[in-house]
Amino acid sequence: MQLRENLITAELPEELIVYDPDSGKAHHLNPVATEVFKRCQVGLPLDEGQPTELALELIEQKGFFKQGQALAVGLSHGLRN
């Protein structure tokens, strides 16, 4: 899954702030969502499990994925990027 290219990030210890210039909002990601976000940024595979799935849902809800990259609910643990 590819993230939008216009997102601005600032790293904190184990966490991430993501500014969305389209909405004008900043979002604070917890450590799990931060790891998932970073893996999506560089195209690394994602770990399986509920925490990863919840983080993906959060990232999708915030509108961080590129147009047409909506997350299919229930990826049957074959988490793709």
C-alpha positions, 0 to 999 in steps of 0.5 A, spaced: 500 500 500 502 506 498 502 512 502 500 519 499 507 523 497 504 530 500 504 528 508 509 531 512 512 527 518 516 529 524 519 523 528 518 522 536 521 517 540 517 511 538 512 515 535 510 519 529 506 526 527 503 526 521 501 533 518 496 532 512 496 539 508 490 537 504 486 537 511 490 542 515 490 537 521 496 533 524 495 526 527 499 523 532 501 515 531 502 510 537 508 506 536 504 500 532 501 505 527 508 508 527 511 502 525 506 500 520 506 507 517 514 507 516 513 500 513 508 502 508 513 508 506 518 504 504 514 498 501 516 493 507 512 487 508 507 488 514 507 483 520 500 479 521 496 480 527 490 484 530 495 490 532 497 491 525 490 490 522 488 496 527 493 500 525 492 499 517 485 501 519 487 507 522 491 510 517 486 508 512 481 512 516 486 518 516 486 518 508 493 517 508 493 512 502 494 514 495 487 514 491 485 507 490 489 504 495 483 503 500 484 497 505 480 491 503 477 489 510 479 482 512 486 481 508 486 474 511 492 476 514 496 476 507 497 484 509 500 487 502 503 493 501 
